[in-house]
Amino acid sequence: MYESEIKRMSYTIGDKIESLSLPALDGSQFNLEQVQGKRYMISFMRFAACPFCQLRIHQLISRWQDFDEDFTVIAVFDSSLENLQKYTQKHTAPFPILADENGMYYQQFSIKYSVLGMLKGMFLRMPTLLYAMFFKGYLPSSIKGKMTTLPADFLVDEKGVINTIYHGKDSGDHMPFEQISIFSKTSTRG
């Protein structure tokens, strides 16, 4: 797929995701064939050092047992692989964590950017931000990526069709875990 084609695309509910191929945290190349036949969530994060994002990865790992075994997460960061490895090395995730350095898939999935959303997250979620930084150690010592990226989560069924789209309203807003857990256990096969 050419970059000009990707820029024109925008996924909506009911669309089938045809491709996603990015470098993974472990240095391998991830592609959608690895999750074929599974339900999954593509979770678009902000920059690699984002305390909200690192806390979200920690929470996904901690709550992994709440999800069905035929479900996985694909976490995508607005980051180079090198920078992602630097900030995400603390995590041993049972799911792929990917680097989209050029923002190619951020464009394809129409990820939103907002200065107001960034500020809103910093101020309204200050206790969460402080917890992530000072109790969990997710300090944003270097910001390489867009500060104004808002998170987004896409729930995708076994056929690769988008079931739900959740665009965060601020820099720390993700789809609720209960919604993810229910989807993880709801098969569309049959």
N, C-alpha and C positions, 0 to 999 in steps of 0.2 A: 504494500500500500504506500503510495506517495504521500509526502507530508502535506501537499496541497489538498489531497483528498481528505485527509484526516481533519484538517482545519474546517472543512465544510460540513462535516458530520456532527450530529448532536443526538445522543441517545435519549429515548423517552421510554416510558413503561410500555411493555409489549414488544420492544425491539430485541432482536437476537444479537448478542455480542459475538462478533466474528473473529476478532483477534485482539490479543494483548500479549506483547512480548517485551520484557524488560530484564535488566540485570538484577539478580537477587542478592541479598545480604551475604550469602555464602559464596558468592562469586560465580555461580551458575547462571544460565540464561533461563528465565521462566517463560513458559507459554501456556495458553489456555488448555492445550491438550492434557496437561497435568491434572486438571480438575474436571475433565470431561465426565459427565454422568453424575456429578455431585451438585448439591445446592451450595452456593457460596455468597459471600459478601465482598465486594470490592470497596475498600475503605480508603478514600483519598485523604491523606494527611497534609500537614503544612511542611515547613522546612525540617530537616533532620533534628535540629537542636530544640525544637518547640517542646516546652515542658508539658503542655496539654497533650500533644501527640505521643510523647514517650510514656506518659501516664496512661493514655488510652491503650497502647500496646501492652503495658503491664496488666491492665485490667482485663483485656481480652485473654491473655495467657492465664490469669488467675481464675477466670470464669469459664475456661475451656470445657470443663466437665458439664456445664449447663447446655452445651450444644450437642446435637446429634452427631454420631460418628460419620455420617455421610454428608457432613457440612464442613466447610473450611472458610477461612478468611484470606483475602489477598490485600495486604496493606501496601499502599503506594505512597511514596514520599517525593516531594518537590526537592530533589537533592541529587548530587552526584553520588555514585556508589562509594567512593572513598569517604566522603563526609558522612554518609549514612552509616557506614561501618564504624566510624569513630564514635557516633552518638548512640548507636543501637546495639553495641557489643554486649551490654549488660543483659540483654534479653536472649533467652533460648526459646524461641517461638515454635509452636507446632504448625505454623503456617508460613507461607512466603512473605517476606518483606522486600519490597522492590524499590529501585531508584529510577525516577523519571526526570533526569537532569534537565532535559530540554522542554519539559512540560507538554510533550506531545499528547499524552492521554488526558491531561488536564483540559486541553482544548477539545479533544474528541468528546469527552463526557461533560462538557460545559460547566466546569468547576467555576464557582463564583469567587470574586475578589471584592473586598470591601474594607476601607479604612475604618468606617464606623463599626463594622462587625468585629474588626480586630480590637479596637478600643473598648467596645462593649464587653467582649470576652475578658479582657484584662481587668476591667473594673468590676463587672458583675460577678465574675468567677474568681475574684481575688483569693478567697480561702483555698480553692482548688489549685490555683497557680502557686501559691506559697507552699502548699503541701507537696506539690510535684517538685518544686525547686529545693526546698530545705529539708523535707523529710525523706523524699525519694532520691534526691541528688540529680534531678534532671535540669541542670543549669544551662541556659542558652548562651554559652560562652562565645559562640560564633554563629552568626546568622547568614547562611548561604542558601538562598531561596527567597521566595516572595513572602514578606511579612503579612500581606493582606489576604492571602489564600484562606478561604473558609472551607472547613472539612465537608465531605460528602460521603454518603454510604449508599451503595446499590446492592439490593438483594436480587440474586439471580437463581433461577430454578435449574433443574437437571438438564433441561434442553438448551440452556444458555440464554434464556429469555428473561429480561428484566421484569421483576415482579413489583419492586418498590424502590423509589428514589427518595433519599432524605438529604436535603441541602441544609447544612448547619447555618443557624442564624447569627452565630458569632464564632470566634476562634477556638472555643472549647466545646461546641455543640455537636454531638453525634447522635445517631439513632439509639434509642433506649435499648438496653440489654434484653429486656423482656420481649420486645418486638423481634429482636434477632433470634432469641431462643425459640420462640414459637415458630418462626419461619424455618429454622433449622430442622424442626421435627415434622414439618408439613410437606409431604411428598406430593409431587404433581404426576407421578407415575400412576398408571392404572387404566 
